[in-house]
Amino acid sequence: MKRVAQTIGLRPERREEYLALHREVWPGVEAAPRAANIRHYSIFLRENTLFSYFDYHGDDFAADLASIADDPDTRRWRTLTDDPCQQPWPDSGAGGNWSDLAEIWHLTEESPA
């Protein structure tokens, strides 16, 4: 499994629009990451910074991300959320406009005694 954390800015003037869209995410937009072996996908907000996290359980990360980008519902969704609402950092990462964060620590499960 691969853990992925990313961040991107949120345009303050589009904040409410972005939040409203995410209160009613389209079923196809939720289905695409599931089909691409993504689990536990969450987006968090602090002021005007978005933070996302997901677990990837597949074997071909690039191909699975491409399948999401090729999904018609996701492409339509991104016309509403990406350029209008998001403000990428200069160093966008593997997921497109979002910038990758390096994992520096992870709490592992305790071994049974």
C-alpha positions as CSV (number, residue, x, y, z in Angstrom):
1,M,0.0,0.0,0.0
2,K,1.1,3.5,-0.8
3,R,0.0,6.5,1.4
4,V,-0.4,9.8,-0.5
5,A,-0.8,13.2,1.0
6,Q,-1.1,16.4,-1.0
7,T,-2.0,20.0,-0.7
8,I,-3.3,22.9,-2.8
9,G,-4.5,26.4,-2.2
10,L,-8.2,27.3,-2.3
11,R,-9.2,30.6,-3.8
12,P,-11.0,32.5,-1.0
13,E,-13.6,34.0,-3.3
14,R,-14.6,30.4,-4.5
15,R,-14.5,28.8,-1.0
16,E,-18.3,28.5,-0.5
17,E,-18.8,27.1,-4.1
18,Y,-16.1,24.5,-3.5
19,L,-17.5,23.4,-0.2
20,A,-21.0,23.2,-1.6
21,L,-19.8,21.0,-4.4
22,H,-18.2,18.7,-1.9
23,R,-21.3,18.4,0.2
24,E,-22.9,16.6,-2.8
25,V,-20.1,14.8,-4.6
26,W,-21.4,13.1,-7.8
27,P,-21.6,9.2,-7.6
28,G,-19.4,8.9,-10.7
29,V,-16.7,11.1,-9.1
30,E,-16.7,8.8,-6.1
31,A,-16.7,5.7,-8.2
32,A,-13.6,6.6,-10.3
33,P,-11.0,6.6,-7.4
34,R,-12.6,3.4,-6.0
35,A,-12.1,1.7,-9.4
36,A,-8.5,3.0,-9.4
37,N,-7.6,1.2,-6.2
38,I,-7.8,4.3,-4.0
39,R,-9.2,3.9,-0.4
40,H,-9.7,6.2,2.5
41,Y,-9.6,9.4,0.4
42,S,-10.2,12.5,2.5
43,I,-9.9,16.2,1.9
44,F,-9.4,18.6,4.8
45,L,-9.5,22.4,4.9
46,R,-7.5,24.9,7.0
47,E,-8.2,28.5,6.1
48,N,-7.4,28.6,2.4
49,T,-5.4,25.4,2.2
50,L,-6.7,22.0,1.1
51,F,-5.0,18.8,2.3
52,S,-5.9,15.4,0.9
53,Y,-4.9,11.9,1.9
54,F,-5.6,8.5,0.4
55,D,-4.3,5.0,0.4
56,Y,-3.4,3.4,-2.9
57,H,-3.7,-0.4,-3.1
58,G,-2.9,-1.1,-6.8
59,D,0.1,-2.1,-8.8
60,D,0.3,0.7,-11.4
61,F,-0.1,4.1,-9.8
62,A,0.4,6.1,-13.0
63,A,-2.1,4.1,-14.9
64,D,-4.7,4.2,-12.2
65,L,-4.4,8.0,-11.9
66,A,-4.7,8.2,-15.6
67,S,-8.0,6.2,-15.5
68,I,-9.4,8.8,-13.0
69,A,-8.3,11.7,-15.3
70,D,-10.0,9.9,-18.3
71,D,-13.3,9.4,-16.5
72,P,-16.0,11.6,-18.0
73,D,-17.7,12.5,-14.7
74,T,-14.4,13.4,-13.2
75,R,-13.4,15.6,-16.1
76,R,-16.7,17.5,-15.8
77,W,-16.3,17.8,-12.0
78,R,-12.8,19.2,-12.4
79,T,-14.1,21.9,-14.7
80,L,-16.1,23.1,-11.6
81,T,-13.5,22.5,-8.9
82,D,-9.9,22.7,-10.3
83,D,-9.2,25.9,-12.2
84,P,-12.1,27.9,-10.9
85,C,-11.6,27.1,-7.2
86,Q,-8.1,25.7,-6.6
87,Q,-4.8,27.7,-6.6
88,P,-1.9,25.3,-7.2
89,W,1.5,25.7,-5.5
90,P,4.4,26.1,-7.9
91,D,5.4,22.5,-7.4
92,S,2.4,20.4,-8.3
93,G,2.8,16.7,-8.0
94,A,1.8,13.2,-9.2
95,G,-1.9,13.9,-8.9
96,G,-1.9,16.9,-11.3
97,N,-2.3,20.3,-9.7
98,W,-1.9,19.1,-6.1
99,S,1.5,19.2,-4.5
100,D,2.8,16.0,-3.0
101,L,3.9,15.9,0.6
102,A,6.7,13.7,1.9
103,E,5.8,11.3,4.6
104,I,8.2,11.7,7.5
105,W,6.6,9.5,10.1
106,H,3.9,6.8,10.3
107,L,2.4,5.1,13.4
108,T,2.7,1.4,12.8
109,E,0.5,-1.2,14.4
110,E,1.8,-2.9,17.5
111,S,2.9,-6.5,17.1
112,P,0.9,-8.9,19.2
113,A,2.7,-9.9,22.3
